[in-house]
Amino acid sequence: MKKKNDLVWCLSLVLIGVATVILAGSNIVGIDLPDITVRILGIVDLIALPFLAYSTVKKVKKD
């Protein structure tokens, strides 16, 4: 069970990180992303966030 929780935590953290880097990086560089791309990345962030929160709480409680 510990490995599964670590995998969920890692994947959700990577998804949120990649989406954030793409969104923030494009704003810093000055590239305008299409609206649909911004919305999809936002949805990915919102979907991954509860998984990250749940797995983080489980990780902290176990240790």
C-alpha positions as CSV (number, residue, x, y, z in Angstrom):
1,M,0.0,0.0,0.0
2,K,2.9,2.3,0.8
3,K,4.3,2.0,-2.8
4,K,0.9,2.8,-4.3
5,N,0.5,5.9,-2.2
6,D,4.0,7.0,-3.1
7,L,3.2,6.5,-6.8
8,V,0.0,8.5,-6.6
9,W,1.8,11.3,-4.7
10,C,4.7,11.4,-7.2
11,L,2.4,11.4,-10.3
12,S,0.1,14.1,-9.0
13,L,3.1,16.2,-8.0
14,V,4.7,15.8,-11.4
15,L,1.4,16.7,-13.2
16,I,0.9,19.8,-11.2
17,G,4.5,20.8,-11.6
18,V,4.6,20.4,-15.4
19,A,1.3,22.2,-15.8
20,T,2.5,25.1,-13.6
21,V,5.8,25.3,-15.4
22,I,4.1,25.5,-18.8
23,L,1.6,28.1,-17.7
24,A,4.1,30.3,-15.7
25,G,6.8,29.8,-18.3
26,S,4.6,30.9,-21.2
27,N,3.6,34.0,-19.2
28,I,7.2,34.9,-18.3
29,V,8.4,34.4,-21.9
30,G,5.4,36.3,-23.3
31,I,4.0,33.4,-25.3
32,D,0.2,33.5,-25.6
33,L,-1.1,29.9,-25.3
34,P,-4.4,29.1,-27.0
35,D,-7.4,29.3,-24.7
36,I,-8.1,25.6,-24.9
37,T,-4.6,24.7,-23.8
38,V,-4.8,26.9,-20.8
39,R,-8.2,25.4,-19.9
40,I,-6.9,21.8,-20.3
41,L,-3.9,22.5,-18.1
42,G,-6.1,24.1,-15.5
43,I,-8.4,21.1,-15.5
44,V,-5.4,18.8,-15.1
45,D,-4.3,20.9,-12.1
46,L,-7.7,20.7,-10.5
47,I,-8.0,16.9,-11.0
48,A,-4.5,16.2,-9.7
49,L,-4.9,18.5,-6.6
50,P,-7.2,16.2,-4.5
51,F,-5.0,13.2,-5.3
52,L,-2.0,15.1,-4.0
53,A,-3.7,16.3,-0.9
54,Y,-5.1,12.8,0.0
55,S,-1.7,11.1,-0.6
56,T,0.1,13.7,1.3
57,V,-2.2,13.3,4.3
58,K,-1.8,9.5,4.2
59,K,2.0,10.0,3.9
60,V,2.2,12.3,6.9
61,K,-0.1,10.1,9.0
62,K,2.0,6.9,8.3
63,D,5.2,8.5,9.3
